């Protein structure tokens, strides 16, 4: 059973989109999504420096665009004009995204159109950046320690366990003062506390103003039910309603990401292979530790596509493939 996942903020690096522009159709697609989102995605993905793409309002649309570009490339027939990742969703056992990657997953699973995903993520990034500007806040990765003990220790400093990623990794979020106190008073058993290159305390109460902004926006967003199992960050549940997916996307802005529970669901569903969309690496790194024995490929550059397609050939459901082909013939 194959799972397709999309990374969240912090996975971006300067110039990471450059090699993808060599593929057919990518420049045209990014040009269109730039017009839709009001952001020059090609510039930010190829020429902008680390500080520029650290900006929440830039990083989030850039990551969703990169994920979708790599999904199109993965399921392309080589012409650059596939029917779209959502049309290939039947080949997947499940899809999920970490934080803003949930919007990528929603587009891949057919809940959102590409255009709706780009509009939503641009407004999400702007709303979260505005909320973050109200106080000096941030996030830090905590490596090691027992989960319950770490979470309790964070509460002592007024911090939130904003990302519970599994495999011995928790991300704390809060004010700069609270994070400084944590660095001086690490939980027992913790190896390191690593500040993250993000510009706010995401997935905490600090983001409540952004939730209100997005609630007003999504009422008119056209949605469809997911074409494959969509695993939610809230609790690892499989969500079958497109309307509920959108509601959860909005609420998740100020609630912790439970990636550990998502991976538990992958195991329950019988995962044997996992592909991480561009810019891949973060989630496959966690999967190496949390999902032993599961094949995995991170899409970092187009050079990784052949390995990912081999994983699809090995782990995709052949019954689902046959059914989809029969439906297309009947149509």
C-alpha positions as CSV (number, residue, x, y, z in Angstrom):
1,X,0.0,0.0,0.0
2,X,1.4,3.3,-1.1
3,X,1.2,6.6,0.8
4,X,2.0,10.0,-0.8
5,X,3.0,12.8,1.7
6,X,3.8,16.5,1.4
7,X,6.2,18.4,3.7
8,X,5.5,21.5,5.6
9,X,7.1,24.9,6.2
10,X,10.9,24.8,6.8
11,X,11.5,22.2,4.0
12,X,12.2,25.0,1.5
13,X,15.8,25.9,0.4
14,X,17.1,28.6,-1.9
15,X,16.9,27.5,-5.6
16,X,15.2,24.2,-4.9
17,X,12.7,24.7,-7.8
18,X,15.5,25.3,-10.4
19,X,15.9,21.7,-11.6
20,X,12.2,21.2,-11.9
21,X,11.9,23.9,-14.5
22,X,13.7,21.7,-17.0
23,X,10.7,19.4,-17.2
24,X,8.0,19.9,-19.8
25,X,5.1,22.1,-18.7
26,X,6.6,23.2,-15.4
27,X,7.3,26.8,-16.3
28,X,3.9,27.3,-17.8
29,X,2.2,25.7,-14.8
30,X,4.2,27.9,-12.3
31,X,3.5,31.0,-14.4
32,X,-0.2,30.3,-14.2
33,X,-0.1,29.6,-10.4
34,X,1.9,32.8,-9.9
35,X,-0.9,34.7,-11.6
36,X,-3.5,32.9,-9.4
37,X,-1.7,33.5,-6.2
38,X,-0.3,36.9,-6.9
39,X,3.3,35.7,-6.1
40,X,6.2,35.2,-8.5
41,X,6.8,31.5,-7.7
42,X,9.5,31.1,-10.3
43,X,11.6,33.9,-8.8
44,X,11.1,32.8,-5.2
45,X,11.9,29.1,-6.1
46,X,15.0,29.8,-8.1
47,X,16.6,33.2,-7.3
48,X,15.4,34.3,-3.8
49,X,17.7,33.9,-0.8
50,X,17.0,32.0,2.4
51,X,15.6,35.0,4.2
52,X,13.2,35.9,1.5
53,X,11.7,32.4,1.3
54,X,11.5,32.2,5.1
55,X,8.7,34.7,5.0
56,X,5.5,32.7,5.8
57,X,3.5,34.5,3.1
58,X,6.1,33.3,0.5
59,X,7.1,29.9,1.9
60,X,3.7,28.4,2.1
61,X,2.5,29.0,-1.5
62,X,6.0,28.0,-2.7
63,X,5.9,24.7,-0.9
64,X,2.4,23.8,-2.2
65,X,3.4,24.8,-5.7
66,X,6.6,22.6,-5.5
67,X,4.6,19.7,-4.2
68,X,2.1,19.9,-7.0
69,X,4.8,20.3,-9.6
70,X,6.5,17.1,-8.4
71,X,3.1,15.3,-8.3
72,X,2.4,16.2,-11.9
73,X,5.9,15.1,-12.9
74,X,5.5,11.8,-11.0
75,X,2.3,10.9,-12.7
76,X,3.1,12.4,-16.1
77,X,3.4,10.4,-19.2
78,X,6.4,12.5,-20.2
79,X,4.5,15.0,-22.3
80,X,4.1,17.5,-19.4
81,X,0.3,17.4,-19.9
82,X,-1.1,14.7,-17.6
83,X,-4.7,14.7,-16.6
84,X,-3.5,15.7,-13.1
85,X,-2.4,14.1,-9.9
86,X,-6.0,13.8,-8.7
87,X,-6.8,11.6,-11.7
88,X,-4.1,9.2,-10.4
89,X,-5.3,9.2,-6.8
90,X,-6.7,5.7,-7.2
91,X,-3.2,4.4,-7.3
92,X,-2.6,5.6,-3.8
93,X,-3.6,3.9,-0.5
94,X,-3.6,7.2,1.3
95,X,-2.3,10.8,1.1
96,X,-1.4,13.3,3.9
97,X,0.5,16.5,4.3
98,X,2.4,18.0,7.3
99,X,0.9,21.4,8.2
100,X,0.7,23.4,5.0
101,X,1.4,20.2,3.2
102,X,-2.2,19.3,3.9
103,X,-3.3,21.7,1.2
104,X,-1.0,19.9,-1.2
105,X,-2.5,16.6,-0.2
106,X,-6.0,18.0,-0.6
107,X,-5.3,19.0,-4.2
108,X,-3.6,15.6,-5.0
109,X,-6.6,13.8,-3.6
110,X,-9.0,15.9,-5.6
111,X,-10.6,17.8,-2.7
112,X,-9.3,21.2,-4.1
113,X,-8.5,22.3,-7.7
114,X,-5.0,23.5,-8.2
115,X,-6.2,27.1,-8.4
116,X,-8.3,26.8,-5.2
117,X,-5.3,25.3,-3.4
118,X,-3.0,28.2,-4.5
119,X,-5.5,30.9,-3.5
120,X,-6.1,29.2,-0.2
121,X,-2.5,28.7,0.7
122,X,-1.6,32.3,-0.3
123,X,-4.3,33.7,2.0
124,X,-3.3,31.2,4.7
125,X,0.3,32.4,4.5
126,X,-0.6,36.1,4.6
127,X,-3.0,35.6,7.5
128,X,-0.5,33.6,9.5
129,X,2.3,36.1,8.8
130,X,0.0,38.9,10.1
131,X,-0.9,36.9,13.2
132,X,2.8,36.2,13.8
133,X,3.7,39.9,13.5
134,X,1.8,40.7,16.7
135,X,4.4,39.2,19.0
136,X,8.0,37.8,18.7
137,X,7.3,34.1,18.4
138,X,9.0,31.0,17.0
139,X,9.5,27.2,17.0
140,X,12.2,24.8,18.0
141,X,12.6,21.1,17.4
142,X,13.2,18.9,20.5
143,X,15.2,15.8,19.7
144,X,15.0,12.9,22.1
145,X,13.2,12.4,25.4
146,X,10.0,10.7,26.4
147,X,7.0,12.2,24.7
148,X,4.8,12.6,27.7
149,X,7.6,14.1,29.8
150,X,8.6,16.5,27.1
151,X,5.1,17.8,26.6
152,X,4.7,18.3,30.3
153,X,8.0,20.1,30.5
154,X,6.9,22.5,27.7
155,X,3.7,23.3,29.6
156,X,5.9,24.4,32.5
157,X,7.4,27.1,30.3
158,X,4.1,28.1,28.7
159,X,5.0,26.5,25.4
160,X,2.9,24.3,23.1
161,X,3.8,21.0,21.5
162,X,2.9,22.3,18.1
163,X,4.1,19.4,16.1
164,X,4.2,15.9,17.6
165,X,6.1,14.2,14.8
166,X,6.9,10.8,16.3
167,X,10.3,9.1,16.2
168,X,11.5,11.1,19.1
169,X,10.8,14.6,17.6
170,X,8.5,17.2,19.0
171,X,8.4,20.9,17.9
172,X,7.8,23.5,20.6
173,X,6.2,26.8,19.8
174,X,5.7,30.0,21.8
175,X,7.3,33.4,22.5
176,X,11.0,34.1,22.0
177,X,11.3,34.4,25.8
178,X,9.7,31.0,26.4
179,X,11.9,29.4,23.8
180,X,15.0,30.9,25.3
181,X,14.0,29.5,28.7
182,X,13.6,26.1,27.1
183,X,17.1,26.2,25.7
184,X,18.4,26.8,29.2
185,X,16.2,24.1,30.8
186,X,15.9,21.2,28.4
187,X,13.7,18.3,29.3
188,X,15.3,15.2,30.7
189,X,16.7,12.9,28.0
190,X,16.6,15.5,25.3
191,X,19.7,15.6,23.1
192,X,19.2,18.9,21.3
193,X,16.9,21.9,21.0
194,X,17.1,23.2,17.5
195,X,15.6,26.6,16.5
196,X,13.6,26.3,13.3
197,X,13.6,28.7,10.3
198,X,10.0,29.7,10.6
199,X,8.6,33.1,11.5
200,X,6.0,32.4,14.1
201,X,4.4,30.1,16.7
202,X,2.3,28.1,14.2
203,X,-0.3,25.6,15.4
204,X,-0.8,27.5,18.6
205,X,-3.3,30.0,20.0
206,X,-1.0,32.7,18.6
207,X,-2.6,31.9,15.2
208,X,-6.2,32.3,16.3
209,X,-6.6,35.6,14.2
210,X,-5.6,33.7,11.1
211,X,-8.3,31.1,11.7
212,X,-11.0,33.7,11.7
213,X,-9.7,35.1,8.4
214,X,-9.7,31.7,6.7
215,X,-13.2,30.8,8.0
216,X,-14.6,33.8,6.2
217,X,-12.8,32.8,3.0
218,X,-13.5,29.1,2.7
219,X,-17.3,29.3,2.8
220,X,-17.3,29.8,-1.0
221,X,-14.5,27.4,-1.9
222,X,-15.7,24.6,-4.3
223,X,-14.7,21.2,-2.9
224,X,-15.1,17.5,-3.8
225,X,-14.8,14.4,-1.6
226,X,-11.2,12.9,-1.6
227,X,-10.5,10.1,-4.2
228,X,-8.2,8.3,-1.8
229,X,-7.9,8.0,2.0
230,X,-7.1,11.5,3.3
231,X,-5.3,11.3,6.7
232,X,-5.8,14.4,8.9
233,X,-3.2,16.1,11.0
234,X,-5.7,16.7,13.8
235,X,-5.9,13.1,15.0
236,X,-4.7,10.8,12.2
237,X,-8.3,10.1,11.2
238,X,-9.2,9.2,7.6
239,X,-11.6,11.9,6.3
240,X,-14.0,11.0,3.5
241,X,-15.8,14.3,3.2
242,X,-14.3,17.2,1.2
243,X,-16.2,19.7,3.3
244,X,-14.8,18.2,6.5
245,X,-11.3,18.3,5.0
246,X,-11.6,22.1,4.5
247,X,-12.9,22.6,8.0
248,X,-10.0,20.7,9.4
249,X,-7.5,22.6,7.2
250,X,-8.7,25.9,8.7
251,X,-8.9,24.7,12.3
252,X,-5.4,23.1,12.1
253,X,-3.8,26.5,11.7
254,X,-4.1,27.0,15.5
255,X,-4.0,23.4,16.6
256,X,-1.1,21.0,17.0
257,X,0.0,18.7,14.1
258,X,-0.2,15.1,15.2
259,X,2.1,13.5,12.5
260,X,2.7,10.6,14.9
261,X,-1.0,9.7,14.7
262,X,-0.9,10.0,10.9
263,X,1.9,7.5,10.8
264,X,0.0,5.2,13.1
265,X,-2.9,5.3,10.6
266,X,-0.5,4.6,7.7
267,X,0.5,1.4,9.6
268,X,-3.1,0.4,10.3
269,X,-3.9,0.9,6.6
270,X,-1.0,-1.4,5.7
271,X,1.6,1.0,4.3
272,X,4.5,-0.7,2.4
273,X,5.8,2.3,0.4
274,X,5.9,6.1,1.0
275,X,6.8,8.9,-1.4
276,X,7.4,12.4,-0.2
277,X,6.7,15.2,-2.7
278,X,9.2,18.0,-3.3
279,X,11.0,19.4,-1.4
280,X,11.3,15.9,0.0
281,X,13.5,14.7,2.9
282,X,12.0,15.7,6.2
283,X,9.1,13.3,6.3
284,X,11.0,10.4,4.9
285,X,13.6,11.0,7.5
286,X,11.0,10.6,10.2
287,X,9.6,7.5,8.4
288,X,13.0,5.8,8.4
289,X,12.8,5.7,12.2
290,X,9.0,5.4,12.8
291,X,8.1,3.0,9.9
292,X,10.9,0.4,9.7
293,X,10.6,-1.9,6.7
294,X,8.6,0.6,4.6
295,X,10.1,1.6,1.3
296,X,10.5,5.4,0.8
297,X,11.6,7.9,-1.8
298,X,11.9,11.7,-1.2
299,X,11.5,13.8,-4.3
300,X,14.3,16.3,-4.0
301,X,15.0,16.8,-7.7
302,X,13.7,15.2,-10.9
303,X,16.5,12.7,-10.7
304,X,14.4,11.0,-8.0
305,X,11.4,10.4,-10.2
306,X,12.6,7.0,-11.6
307,X,13.0,5.6,-8.1
308,X,9.6,7.0,-7.1
309,X,7.9,5.4,-10.1
310,X,9.6,2.1,-9.3
311,X,8.1,2.3,-5.8
312,X,4.7,3.0,-7.3
313,X,5.0,0.0,-9.6
314,X,5.9,-2.2,-6.6
315,X,3.5,-0.9,-4.0
316,X,0.4,0.7,-5.8
317,X,-2.8,-1.4,-5.7
318,X,-3.0,-3.3,-9.0
319,X,-6.7,-3.9,-8.4
320,X,-7.3,-0.2,-8.1
321,X,-5.3,0.5,-11.3
322,X,-7.4,-2.1,-13.2
323,X,-10.7,-0.7,-11.9
324,X,-9.7,2.9,-12.9
325,X,-8.7,1.7,-16.4
326,X,-12.0,-0.1,-16.9
327,X,-13.9,3.1,-15.8
328,X,-12.0,5.2,-18.3
329,X,-12.8,2.7,-21.1
330,X,-16.5,2.6,-20.1
331,X,-16.6,6.4,-20.1
